[in-house]
Amino acid sequence: MADEAKAKGNAAFSSGDFNSAVNHFTDAINLSPTNHVLFSNRSAAHASLHHYDEALTDAKKTVELKPDWGKGYSRLGAAYLGLNQFEEAVEAYTKGLEIDPSNEGLKLGLADAKSSASRSRASAPNPFGDAFQGPEMWAKLTADPSTRGLLKQPDFVNMMQEIQKNPSNLNLYLKDQRVMQALGVLLNVQFRTQQPGDEVEVGDEEMAVPSRKEPEVEKKRKPEPVPEPEPEFGEEKVKKEKKLKAQKEKELGNAAYKKKDFDTAIQHYSTAMEIDDEDISYLTNRAAVHLEMGKLDECIKDCDKAVERGRELRSDYKMVAKALTRKGNALGKMAKSSKDYEPVIETYQKALTEHRNPETLKRLNEAERAKKELEQQEYFDPSIGDEEREKGNEFFKEQKYPDAVRHYTEAIKRNPKDPRAYSNRAACYTKLGAMPEGLKDAEKCIELDPTFSKGYSRKGAVQFFMKEYDNAMETYQEGLKHDPNNQELLDGVRRCVQQINKANRGDLTPEELKERQAKGMQDPEIQNILTDPVMRQVLSDLQENPASAQKHMQNPMIMNKIQKLISSGIVQMK
């Protein structure tokens, strides 16, 4: 039971229906609450929905149940990353690698966590950052008499430009009294700086005594010209020229790639990287060339560099996702020979956490499907399937139905195309009272072999036990088309006729009638009949106008609907 719910959850996850996946994994956990894999899978589903608190809870439970399983720590690290708890993520991935040092997913996760932690520390906001933004800074410094003259000093202008580029540089220049003076003007705060001649009491440095020197009256003079900040310095100009030159190399590389001149394309992309190492698109483009040439290791190496450098530069998440997707493509090609799809799947999942791209999701689904098919192929063995089915038969004879179900399930895994295993498991489910599961297996049996009469008898039996006598009758009759002399099917028809006639004669006990009516009212077909205006008039005529009712009875469609109402106990004939 838990395996079936787990399989449904995996299928939903693969198709991108993460809410359904969570529900199915929850059902599986309720049936098998100590299975660490189920908590791990549900953690992954929660993380895909960005429900990182729930993902963390499940990941912790996974590690608790299976502390020596590396993947549990991978789930734990991913949840912490989602919650921006980077130090905890680093700790989780590190612990996982102590257990499973070769796990590629843990290695990638640790690199992500360390990079994110570094970015987080580096991006702590400067409380004075806004004061240095835009041209307003220069306007304020020019307008204030105390800083206007400072703008004539090149070293002061350079310091202010450095601070404007990166407000964190303020800490480097705080000892310069001119910077403090400028900061006071920009923040509209009076900073008292010690001047020659000022006296300061020991122990009360903040209480500065102003100089007794009388301030000189400033003579009127012509307003000084407002100095403008230098528009572009040599370093900026060189940087811009480098970027333009690198872009030109990239365009040449793109043109060579389109012509399938891969060696030339690589040369141009490599040159672009040497000129400008702040654009990871050169790396991802070169990786694409390596992928096209079949140099998969080189492609993966370039993608890893692009991810690492992209995070250092805080590049667009889409670019980082593209590098990870390209790495996944290379790993996917490798998996065709190595048969190891786990790194492929983990890499695509990481790409999707950076940017949810439909193409990446499609490739993830393909990789998961390929992994599942490979596992089924490796597990496929009809001879072992027959052995397991025979073991199930022995347990069935001994009325040990749960054990029989276990062996029939293994037989189906070994040979999913064997209708006999589905038929036998349907019989077990019927004995255990698990009617929906039995019906599903019987229908699968008929789907695999529409001429297999046993499938119809199994399905009819389930429907009969569910008191769906009309449906059971149809199933038995369908089976008789393929095997007209099958005694089991003939007996099934006879039993259905007895029950239907019992309702027609009004021989049902009050309890049977009540049960049948309740079941009938849940049937959508019965509900449609009762809400049909024509049928409502027919039922009214049956009670009040027998002559008109006789005319209705001559209509085969109306008669068939009335028969269904009688069988369900809704209408009784006296």
URDAPE-V535539 format. One record per residue. N is the residue number from 0. RES is the residue in three letters. OMEGA is omega in degrees with one decimal (NA if undefined). Layout:
n->N res->RES omega->OMEGA
n->N res->RES omega->OMEGA
This chain:
n->0 res->MET omega->-179.9
n->1 res->ALA omega->179.2
n->2 res->ASP omega->179.8
n->3 res->GLU omega->178.1
n->4 res->ALA omega->178.0
n->5 res->LYS omega->179.7
n->6 res->ALA omega->177.5
n->7 res->LYS omega->178.3
n->8 res->GLY omega->178.6
n->9 res->ASN omega->-179.9
n->10 res->ALA omega->178.9
n->11 res->ALA omega->179.6
n->12 res->PHE omega->-178.5
n->13 res->SER omega->-179.0
n->14 res->SER omega->179.1
n->15 res->GLY omega->179.0
n->16 res->ASP omega->-170.3
n->17 res->PHE omega->177.3
n->18 res->ASN omega->177.7
n->19 res->SER omega->178.7
n->20 res->ALA omega->178.4
n->21 res->VAL omega->-178.7
n->22 res->ASN omega->-178.9
n->23 res->HIS omega->178.9
n->24 res->PHE omega->176.7
n->25 res->THR omega->176.4
n->26 res->ASP omega->-179.8
n->27 res->ALA omega->180.0
n->28 res->ILE omega->178.1
n->29 res->ASN omega->179.8
n->30 res->LEU omega->-178.1
n->31 res->SER omega->-171.2
n->32 res->PRO omega->179.5
n->33 res->THR omega->-179.2
n->34 res->ASN omega->-175.2
n->35 res->HIS omega->-178.5
n->36 res->VAL omega->-179.1
n->37 res->LEU omega->177.4
n->38 res->PHE omega->178.1
n->39 res->SER omega->-179.1
n->40 res->ASN omega->-179.8
n->41 res->ARG omega->176.2
n->42 res->SER omega->179.2
n->43 res->ALA omega->179.4
n->44 res->ALA omega->177.7
n->45 res->HIS omega->-179.3
n->46 res->ALA omega->178.6
n->47 res->SER omega->176.6
n->48 res->LEU omega->-176.3
n->49 res->HIS omega->173.2
n->50 res->HIS omega->-168.6
n->51 res->TYR omega->176.9
n->52 res->ASP omega->178.6
n->53 res->GLU omega->178.4
n->54 res->ALA omega->-179.9
n->55 res->LEU omega->179.1
n->56 res->THR omega->-179.8
n->57 res->ASP omega->-180.0
n->58 res->ALA omega->177.6
n->59 res->LYS omega->178.3
n->60 res->LYS omega->178.0
n->61 res->THR omega->-179.1
n->62 res->VAL omega->178.6
n->63 res->GLU omega->-178.5
n->64 res->LEU omega->-176.1
n->65 res->LYS omega->-174.3
n->66 res->PRO omega->-178.9
n->67 res->ASP omega->-178.4
n->68 res->TRP omega->-174.9
n->69 res->GLY omega->-175.2
n->70 res->LYS omega->177.8
n->71 res->GLY omega->179.4
n->72 res->TYR omega->174.5
n->73 res->SER omega->177.2
n->74 res->ARG omega->-179.1
n->75 res->LEU omega->179.4
n->76 res->GLY omega->-179.8
n->77 res->ALA omega->179.3
n->78 res->ALA omega->178.2
n->79 res->TYR omega->177.9
n->80 res->LEU omega->179.4
n->81 res->GLY omega->179.8
n->82 res->LEU omega->-178.4
n->83 res->ASN omega->174.9
n->84 res->GLN omega->-166.4
n->85 res->PHE omega->-179.3
n->86 res->GLU omega->178.0
n->87 res->GLU omega->178.4
n->88 res->ALA omega->177.5
n->89 res->VAL omega->-179.5
n->90 res->GLU omega->-178.9
n->91 res->ALA omega->-179.4
n->92 res->TYR omega->179.2
n->93 res->THR omega->178.3
n->94 res->LYS omega->179.3
n->95 res->GLY omega->-179.7
n->96 res->LEU omega->173.8
n->97 res->GLU omega->-179.7
n->98 res->ILE omega->-176.6
n->99 res->ASP omega->-172.2
n->100 res->PRO omega->-175.9
n->101 res->SER omega->-175.9
n->102 res->ASN omega->-176.3
n->103 res->GLU omega->-179.2
n->104 res->GLY omega->178.5
n->105 res->LEU omega->179.1
n->106 res->LYS omega->178.9
n->107 res->LEU omega->-180.0
n->108 res->GLY omega->179.8
n->109 res->LEU omega->178.5
n->110 res->ALA omega->178.1
n->111 res->ASP omega->-176.1
n->112 res->ALA omega->179.9
n->113 res->LYS omega->179.4
n->114 res->SER omega->179.8
n->115 res->SER omega->179.3
n->116 res->ALA omega->179.1
n->117 res->SER omega->179.1
n->118 res->ARG omega->-177.7
n->119 res->SER omega->179.8
n->120 res->ARG omega->-176.5
n->121 res->ALA omega->-174.0
n->122 res->SER omega->177.1
n->123 res->ALA omega->-172.6
n->124 res->PRO omega->174.6
n->125 res->ASN omega->-174.9
n->126 res->PRO omega->-178.4
n->127 res->PHE omega->-172.6
n->128 res->GLY omega->-175.5
n->129 res->ASP omega->-176.3
n->130 res->ALA omega->-174.6
n->131 res->PHE omega->-175.3
n->132 res->GLN omega->168.8
n->133 res->GLY omega->-178.3
n->134 res->PRO omega->-179.7
n->135 res->GLU omega->-178.9
n->136 res->MET omega->-178.0
n->137 res->TRP omega->-179.9
n->138 res->ALA omega->-179.9
n->139 res->LYS omega->-178.5
n->140 res->LEU omega->179.9
n->141 res->THR omega->-175.7
n->142 res->ALA omega->-176.4
n->143 res->ASP omega->-178.0
n->144 res->PRO omega->-174.8
n->145 res->SER omega->-178.9
n->146 res->THR omega->-177.3
n->147 res->ARG omega->-178.7
n->148 res->GLY omega->-178.9
n->149 res->LEU omega->-177.4
n->150 res->LEU omega->176.1
n->151 res->LYS omega->-176.7
n->152 res->GLN omega->-174.8
n->153 res->PRO omega->-177.6
n->154 res->ASP omega->177.4
n->155 res->PHE omega->178.7
n->156 res->VAL omega->179.3
n->157 res->ASN omega->179.3
n->158 res->MET omega->-177.9
n->159 res->MET omega->177.1
n->160 res->GLN omega->177.7
n->161 res->GLU omega->179.1
n->162 res->ILE omega->-179.9
n->163 res->GLN omega->177.7
n->164 res->LYS omega->-178.1
n->165 res->ASN omega->-176.9
n->166 res->PRO omega->178.8
n->167 res->SER omega->178.9
n->168 res->ASN omega->179.0
n->169 res->LEU omega->-178.3
n->170 res->ASN omega->-177.7
n->171 res->LEU omega->-171.5
n->172 res->TYR omega->-176.0
n->173 res->LEU omega->-179.5
n->174 res->LYS omega->179.7
n->175 res->ASP omega->-176.5
n->176 res->GLN omega->-179.5
n->177 res->ARG omega->179.0
n->178 res->VAL omega->177.8
n->179 res->MET omega->178.9
n->180 res->GLN omega->180.0
n->181 res->ALA omega->179.7
n->182 res->LEU omega->178.3
n->183 res->GLY omega->179.0
n->184 res->VAL omega->-176.4
n->185 res->LEU omega->-178.5
n->186 res->LEU omega->-176.6
n->187 res->ASN omega->179.9
n->188 res->VAL omega->-180.0
n->189 res->GLN omega->174.1
n->190 res->PHE omega->-179.9
n->191 res->ARG omega->178.3
n->192 res->THR omega->-175.7
n->193 res->GLN omega->179.3
n->194 res->GLN omega->176.2
n->195 res->PRO omega->-179.9
n->196 res->GLY omega->177.7
n->197 res->ASP omega->177.0
n->198 res->GLU omega->-179.4
n->199 res->VAL omega->178.4
n->200 res->GLU omega->178.3
n->201 res->VAL omega->178.5
n->202 res->GLY omega->179.7
n->203 res->ASP omega->-172.2
n->204 res->GLU omega->-176.2
n->205 res->GLU omega->-178.8
n->206 res->MET omega->-177.7
n->207 res->ALA omega->178.8
n->208 res->VAL omega->-177.4
n->209 res->PRO omega->179.0
n->210 res->SER omega->-179.7
n->211 res->ARG omega->-178.2
n->212 res->LYS omega->-179.4
n->213 res->GLU omega->178.4
n->214 res->PRO omega->178.3
n->215 res->GLU omega->177.1
n->216 res->VAL omega->-176.9
n->217 res->GLU omega->177.9
n->218 res->LYS omega->178.0
n->219 res->LYS omega->176.4
n->220 res->ARG omega->-179.1
n->221 res->LYS omega->178.1
n->222 res->PRO omega->-179.3
n->223 res->GLU omega->178.2
n->224 res->PRO omega->-179.4
n->225 res->VAL omega->179.1
n->226 res->PRO omega->178.4
n->227 res->GLU omega->176.6
n->228 res->PRO omega->-178.7
n->229 res->GLU omega->-173.5
n->230 res->PRO omega->-177.4
n->231 res->GLU omega->-179.2
n->232 res->PHE omega->-175.5
n->233 res->GLY omega->-177.1
n->234 res->GLU omega->179.9
n->235 res->GLU omega->-179.1
n->236 res->LYS omega->179.2
n->237 res->VAL omega->-179.6
n->238 res->LYS omega->-179.5
n->239 res->LYS omega->179.6
n->240 res->GLU omega->178.3
n->241 res->LYS omega->-179.5
n->242 res->LYS omega->178.9
n->243 res->LEU omega->-179.7
n->244 res->LYS omega->179.1
n->245 res->ALA omega->178.8
n->246 res->GLN omega->178.4
n->247 res->LYS omega->177.2
n->248 res->GLU omega->178.6
n->249 res->LYS omega->-179.8
n->250 res->GLU omega->176.5
n->251 res->LEU omega->177.2
n->252 res->GLY omega->178.6
n->253 res->ASN omega->179.9
n->254 res->ALA omega->179.0
n->255 res->ALA omega->179.7
n->256 res->TYR omega->-180.0
n->257 res->LYS omega->178.6
n->258 res->LYS omega->-178.1
n->259 res->LYS omega->172.4
n->260 res->ASP omega->-168.1
n->261 res->PHE omega->-179.3
n->262 res->ASP omega->178.3
n->263 res->THR omega->178.8
n->264 res->ALA omega->179.7
n->265 res->ILE omega->179.3
n->266 res->GLN omega->-178.4
n->267 res->HIS omega->179.5
n->268 res->TYR omega->179.6
n->269 res->SER omega->177.6
n->270 res->THR omega->178.8
n->271 res->ALA omega->179.8
n->272 res->MET omega->179.3
n->273 res->GLU omega->-179.2
n->274 res->ILE omega->-175.0
n->275 res->ASP omega->-178.1
n->276 res->ASP omega->-179.4
n->277 res->GLU omega->177.4
n->278 res->ASP omega->-174.4
n->279 res->ILE omega->179.4
n->280 res->SER omega->177.5
n->281 res->TYR omega->178.4
n->282 res->LEU omega->-178.3
n->283 res->THR omega->177.0
n->284 res->ASN omega->178.7
n->285 res->ARG omega->176.9
n->286 res->ALA omega->178.7
n->287 res->ALA omega->178.1
n->288 res->VAL omega->178.3
n->289 res->HIS omega->179.7
n->290 res->LEU omega->179.7
n->291 res->GLU omega->-179.0
n->292 res->MET omega->-178.8
n->293 res->GLY omega->177.2
n->294 res->LYS omega->-169.5
n->295 res->LEU omega->179.1
n->296 res->ASP omega->178.7
n->297 res->GLU omega->178.3
n->298 res->CYS omega->-179.2
n->299 res->ILE omega->-179.9
n->300 res->LYS omega->179.0
n->301 res->ASP omega->179.4
n->302 res->CYS omega->178.6
n->303 res->ASP omega->178.0
n->304 res->LYS omega->-178.8
n->305 res->ALA omega->179.6
n->306 res->VAL omega->-178.4
n->307 res->GLU omega->-178.8
n->308 res->ARG omega->179.7
n->309 res->GLY omega->179.8
n->310 res->ARG omega->176.1
n->311 res->GLU omega->-177.0
n->312 res->LEU omega->-173.7
n->313 res->ARG omega->179.9
n->314 res->SER omega->177.7
n->315 res->ASP omega->-179.6
n->316 res->TYR omega->179.5
n->317 res->LYS omega->179.0
n->318 res->MET omega->177.6
n->319 res->VAL omega->178.9
n->320 res->ALA omega->179.8
n->321 res->LYS omega->178.8
n->322 res->ALA omega->179.2
n->323 res->LEU omega->178.2
n->324 res->THR omega->179.8
n->325 res->ARG omega->176.3
n->326 res->LYS omega->177.8
n->327 res->GLY omega->178.1
n->328 res->ASN omega->179.3
n->329 res->ALA omega->178.5
n->330 res->LEU omega->178.4
n->331 res->GLY omega->177.0
n->332 res->LYS omega->177.5
n->333 res->MET omega->-175.7
n->334 res->ALA omega->179.5
n->335 res->LYS omega->176.8
n->336 res->SER omega->-178.4
n->337 res->SER omega->-178.9
n->338 res->LYS omega->-179.7
n->339 res->ASP omega->-177.2
n->340 res->TYR omega->-176.9
n->341 res->GLU omega->177.6
n->342 res->PRO omega->178.8
n->343 res->VAL omega->-177.2
n->344 res->ILE omega->-178.3
n->345 res->GLU omega->-179.7
n->346 res->THR omega->177.3
n->347 res->TYR omega->178.7
n->348 res->GLN omega->177.9
n->349 res->LYS omega->178.1
n->350 res->ALA omega->-178.6
n->351 res->LEU omega->176.0
n->352 res->THR omega->176.3
n->353 res->GLU omega->-179.3
n->354 res->HIS omega->-176.1
n->355 res->ARG omega->-177.9
n->356 res->ASN omega->-177.5
n->357 res->PRO omega->-179.2
n->358 res->GLU omega->177.7
n->359 res->THR omega->178.0
n->360 res->LEU omega->178.2
n->361 res->LYS omega->-179.8
n->362 res->ARG omega->176.3
n->363 res->LEU omega->179.4
n->364 res->ASN omega->178.9
n->365 res->GLU omega->179.9
n->366 res->ALA omega->179.4
n->367 res->GLU omega->177.5
n->368 res->ARG omega->179.1
n->369 res->ALA omega->178.5
n->370 res->LYS omega->-179.2
n->371 res->LYS omega->179.6
n->372 res->GLU omega->178.7
n->373 res->LEU omega->179.0
n->374 res->GLU omega->178.9
n->375 res->GLN omega->178.8
n->376 res->GLN omega->-179.4
n->377 res->GLU omega->-177.3
n->378 res->TYR omega->-174.9
n->379 res->PHE omega->178.1
n->380 res->ASP omega->-176.3
n->381 res->PRO omega->-178.5
n->382 res->SER omega->176.8
n->383 res->ILE omega->176.8
n->384 res->GLY omega->177.9
n->385 res->ASP omega->179.4
n->386 res->GLU omega->-179.5
n->387 res->GLU omega->178.9
n->388 res->ARG omega->177.7
n->389 res->GLU omega->176.6
n->390 res->LYS omega->177.2
n->391 res->GLY omega->178.9
n->392 res->ASN omega->-180.0
n->393 res->GLU omega->178.7
n->394 res->PHE omega->178.4
n->395 res->PHE omega->179.2
n->396 res->LYS omega->179.8
n->397 res->GLU omega->-180.0
n->398 res->GLN omega->174.9
n->399 res->LYS omega->-169.2
n->400 res->TYR omega->177.3
n->401 res->PRO omega->177.8
n->402 res->ASP omega->178.5
n->403 res->ALA omega->178.7
n->404 res->VAL omega->-179.2
n->405 res->ARG omega->-179.0
n->406 res->HIS omega->177.5
n->407 res->TYR omega->177.8
n->408 res->THR omega->177.5
n->409 res->GLU omega->177.4
n->410 res->ALA omega->179.1
n->411 res->ILE omega->177.8
n->412 res->LYS omega->-179.1
n->413 res->ARG omega->-179.9
n->414 res->ASN omega->-174.2
n->415 res->PRO omega->-177.8
n->416 res->LYS omega->-178.6
n->417 res->ASP omega->-178.1
n->418 res->PRO omega->-177.4
n->419 res->ARG omega->-179.4
n->420 res->ALA omega->176.9
n->421 res->TYR omega->179.3
n->422 res->SER omega->-178.3
n->423 res->ASN omega->179.5
n->424 res->ARG omega->176.1
n->425 res->ALA omega->178.6
n->426 res->ALA omega->178.0
n->427 res->CYS omega->180.0
n->428 res->TYR omega->179.0
n->429 res->THR omega->178.8
n->430 res->LYS omega->-178.8
n->431 res->LEU omega->-180.0
n->432 res->GLY omega->178.4
n->433 res->ALA omega->-171.7
n->434 res->MET omega->179.7
n->435 res->PRO omega->178.9
n->436 res->GLU omega->178.6
n->437 res->GLY omega->179.6
n->438 res->LEU omega->-179.8
n->439 res->LYS omega->179.7
n->440 res->ASP omega->179.8
n->441 res->ALA omega->178.7
n->442 res->GLU omega->176.3
n->443 res->LYS omega->178.0
n->444 res->CYS omega->179.3
n->445 res->ILE omega->178.5
n->446 res->GLU omega->-179.3
n->447 res->LEU omega->-179.4
n->448 res->ASP omega->-177.4
n->449 res->PRO omega->179.9
n->450 res->THR omega->-176.5
n->451 res->PHE omega->-172.8
n->452 res->SER omega->-178.5
n->453 res->LYS omega->179.3
n->454 res->GLY omega->179.6
n->455 res->TYR omega->179.6
n->456 res->SER omega->177.3
n->457 res->ARG omega->-178.3
n->458 res->LYS omega->178.9
n->459 res->GLY omega->-179.7
n->460 res->ALA omega->178.7
n->461 res->VAL omega->179.6
n->462 res->GLN omega->178.7
n->463 res->PHE omega->179.5
n->464 res->PHE omega->176.7
n->465 res->MET omega->178.3
n->466 res->LYS omega->173.5
n->467 res->GLU omega->-169.4
n->468 res->TYR omega->178.6
n->469 res->ASP omega->178.9
n->470 res->ASN omega->178.4
n->471 res->ALA omega->178.3
n->472 res->MET omega->179.6
n->473 res->GLU omega->-179.8
n->474 res->THR omega->179.5
n->475 res->TYR omega->-179.2
n->476 res->GLN omega->176.4
n->477 res->GLU omega->177.7
n->478 res->GLY omega->179.9
n->479 res->LEU omega->175.5
n->480 res->LYS omega->-179.1
n->481 res->HIS omega->-178.1
n->482 res->ASP omega->-170.6
n->483 res->PRO omega->-175.4
n->484 res->ASN omega->-177.9
n->485 res->ASN omega->-173.8
n->486 res->GLN omega->-179.1
n->487 res->GLU omega->178.0
n->488 res->LEU omega->178.7
n->489 res->LEU omega->178.0
n->490 res->ASP omega->178.3
n->491 res->GLY omega->177.7
n->492 res->VAL omega->-178.8
n->493 res->ARG omega->-179.4
n->494 res->ARG omega->179.1
n->495 res->CYS omega->179.9
n->496 res->VAL omega->179.0
n->497 res->GLN omega->-178.7
n->498 res->GLN omega->179.9
n->499 res->ILE omega->179.2
n->500 res->ASN omega->178.4
n->501 res->LYS omega->177.6
n->502 res->ALA omega->-179.6
n->503 res->ASN omega->-178.8
n->504 res->ARG omega->-177.3
n->505 res->GLY omega->-177.3
n->506 res->ASP omega->-178.5
n->507 res->LEU omega->173.8
n->508 res->THR omega->179.1
n->509 res->PRO omega->-179.6
n->510 res->GLU omega->178.8
n->511 res->GLU omega->179.9
n->512 res->LEU omega->-179.2
n->513 res->LYS omega->180.0
n->514 res->GLU omega->-178.4
n->515 res->ARG omega->178.6
n->516 res->GLN omega->-180.0
n->517 res->ALA omega->179.8
n->518 res->LYS omega->-179.7
n->519 res->GLY omega->-178.5
n->520 res->MET omega->177.4
n->521 res->GLN omega->-177.5
n->522 res->ASP omega->-179.7
n->523 res->PRO omega->-179.1
n->524 res->GLU omega->177.9
n->525 res->ILE omega->179.2
n->526 res->GLN omega->179.2
n->527 res->ASN omega->179.6
n->528 res->ILE omega->-176.0
n->529 res->LEU omega->179.9
n->530 res->THR omega->178.7
n->531 res->ASP omega->-177.9
n->532 res->PRO omega->179.5
n->533 res->VAL omega->-179.0
n->534 res->MET omega->178.0
n->535 res->ARG omega->177.1
n->536 res->GLN omega->178.4
n->537 res->VAL omega->-179.2
n->538 res->LEU omega->176.7
n->539 res->SER omega->179.4
n->540 res->ASP omega->178.8
n->541 res->LEU omega->-177.7
n->542 res->GLN omega->-169.1
n->543 res->GLU omega->-175.0
n->544 res->ASN omega->-176.5
n->545 res->PRO omega->-178.1
n->546 res->ALA omega->178.0
n->547 res->SER omega->-179.7
n->548 res->ALA omega->179.7
n->549 res->GLN omega->178.2
n->550 res->LYS omega->179.1
n->551 res->HIS omega->-175.7
n->552 res->MET omega->179.9
n->553 res->GLN omega->177.8
n->554 res->ASN omega->-175.5
n->555 res->PRO omega->-178.4
n->556 res->MET omega->179.3
n->557 res->ILE omega->-180.0
n->558 res->MET omega->179.1
n->559 res->ASN omega->179.2
n->560 res->LYS omega->177.7
n->561 res->ILE omega->179.1
n->562 res->GLN omega->178.2
n->563 res->LYS omega->178.1
n->564 res->LEU omega->177.8
n->565 res->ILE omega->-178.9
n->566 res->SER omega->-179.1
n->567 res->SER omega->178.6
n->568 res->GLY omega->-179.9
n->569 res->ILE omega->178.6
n->570 res->VAL omega->177.9
n->571 res->GLN omega->179.1
n->572 res->MET omega->-178.6
n->573 res->LYS omega->NA
